[in-house]
């Protein structure tokens, strides 16, 4: 009988550990007893990690012109799933356009999915009026 109680207690600890681990993986919050250790490790890791170098605006301009050409190619072509290809190309263009505007200190609207036509036009107009081309 004592072996059964020991096995049940061990099983409860294992299941509790699994539930805590799954909760940590799904929410990103470590268990309460591990938070100080995780915070120290993250702080030490962030202190040793070098800051990323910013991408030069000329490279962003080249990427923007490449993506604009890709959008024109997708619009002119008749490959399957044209709508999905066009949406992906426009999202990539919007992301590169935002990065380019941030690199040259032009205000960027906050958009989660993509930019509207008006936002895209305003950002492109601001870049052109500031003397930047792509």
Order of alpha helices (4+ residues) and beta strands (2+ residues): alpha-alpha-alpha-alpha-alpha
